[in-house]
Amino acid sequence: MTCPLVSAVIVNRDGGDLLAEALDSLFAQSWTCLEVILVDNASLDGSAEAAARRHGGRLRVIRNRDNEGFARGNNQAMEVASGEWIVLLNNDAVLAPDAIEEAMRSAADRPDVGMLAFRVLVYDKPHLFDSTGLLLYPDGVCRPRGWEEKDLGQYDRADEVLAPSGSACAWRRSMLDAVGRFDESYFAYLEDLDLGMRGQLAGWKCLYVPTAVARHAKSMNSGNHSKFKAYHVERNRIYNAVKLLPGFMLLVSPLFTLNRYLLQFYAARTRRGLPSRFVKDYSWLGLLGVLARAYATALVNLPRMLRRRRAIARTRTISVDEWYRLISRFKLDAIELALKY
């Protein structure tokens, strides 16, 4: 087996000790054809400086004066990366020592695969899954496949999935050259689903690699139910709907959104799922404010998203029937979306 160069990228914002552990896990990889790039988004905790001192010339550091977000930060690294594959790792995630080697072996004889989804476990509860790929609800929102499920062997088999979670994944450079990189309008959240779907529509496959193992301390920097996350998820799922859903599904997607809202309202009232945590911390008025701001921003940017939808249509190689089957196969259930923590 040849040894294609892999560029491993971490985007950091005040990662603290977790960043140090994430970088150590990259430099401990059994895959030797590896370069490591750190993009620091104006951290104030000294984590980037500590990383530069610890790893010296082995680590390439890109420093931003402002917080440029997850999407742009990764794009900056992709622009200078030399690898045939780009491995993305969150600053609050760590890789098993053979994770990249296992990922590369899985893709060696699959030129149609443009994306690799790692087996991502909960950082301090490795018997629970964080992600084995992504699932899509028919209004543009997504959630990791297997999230918080107990590991009972149900995800031990390699399989094609919709898209990888951005917390630990790999992207083939030739796919990125064909469909583009992350949409920087997203800033953070759901940009992995957008890029993965653009790849699928252009005929690239995503492979889940169960032997490429990572552990992820989810949303350590922004909070799993913060206003920041709620706003970006709701705004970006509208971007996803406009850009990525087939025409009829886009037309009826508000009905799916209404169904989701009703179930999330029930979850909040019965103190279940993430909606209940959000309302407890920020109130119903705070929730309505986040939704209003998300819709207002999405409306302002609607013409730009429609232009991007037309651009995606020009690169689409799968049929409309295949498009619907893809979404149906990896559909996220509304009850699971609303009631799971």
Secondary structure by P-SEA (a helix, b strand, c coil): ccccbbbbbbbbcccaaaaaaaaaaaaacccccbbbbbbbcccccaaaaaaaaaccccbbbbbbcccccaaaaaaaaaacccccbbbbbccccccccaaaaaaaaaacccccccbbbcccccccccccccccbbbbccccccccccccccccccccbbbbccccccccbbbbaaaaaacccccccccccaaaaaaaaaaaaabbbbbbbccbbbbbccccccccccaaaaaaaaaaaaaaaaccccaaaaaaaaaaaaaaaaaaaaaaaacccaaaaaaaaccaaaaaaaaaaaaaaaaaaaaaaaaaaaaaaaaccccaaaaaaaaaabbbbcccccccc
